[in-house]
Amino acid sequence: KAGVTQTPRYLIKTRGQQVTLSCSPISGHRSVSWYQQTPGQGLQFLFEYFSETQRNKGNFPGRFSGRQFSNSRSEMNVSTLELGDSALYLCASRLGLNTYEQYFGPGTRLTVT
Amino acid sequence: AQSVTQLGSHVSVSEGALVLLRCNYSSSVPPYLFWYVQYPNQGLQLLLKYTTGATLVKGINGFEAEFKKSETSFHLTKPSAHMSDAAEYFCAVSESYYGNNRLAFGKGNQVVVIP
């Protein structure tokens, strides 16, 4: 079974632009979560989606948003990029609301210049 | 809110020696605990998990961890380090409320294996 896939793997954007990252969960998994990883702040939870609904949200500004489609694929969007948004963005999927282990994709490395 | 403490950002271990990575957690409800490993330029790979039941859990690549409620700890061990164990290791805790399951991670341990 294929793992979690994320596209693109690398991205360079300019401050003020917006960006959309994509995540395809493991087949059959219905929950998708997003995390941001930076050297300074470590791994931080962004949000989780299940059945196209946002179930939980971390402490990030409204510039960070996401959505989930009927096939469980998810996208996250960051508007008005700031230098501090440079990070590895990781997507994780789990089977459903009553399963607890999350499986991570390889991440998208975003660099904001 | 739950939290995780991992002490010692860099851990050096000789090849063949014991690997011990410490993890202490804080949680207001019975926790679910995880160890993940991250190799350079890759995502996180699940090593092992504790949800309920047996407190000594075995994972992949010869790693194991023991849940000690009285010490709020979930330390990771491997009897004999291998060069391929060089990576970053993260302990994580989650609290599941009504199916919401965010993970809180420790700062990580960068493991260096000395030949």
Interface residues (C-beta under 8 A of the other chain):
Chain A: V4 Q6 S31 S33 Y35 G42 L43 F45 E48 F50 R55 N56 G58 L90 A92 R94 G96 L97 N98 Y100 E101 Q102 Y103 F104 G105 P106 G107
Chain B: Y32 F34 Y36 N41 Q42 G43 L44 Q45 L46 K49 T51 F90 A92 S94 S96 Y98 G99 N100 N101 R102 L103 A104 F105 G106 K107 G108
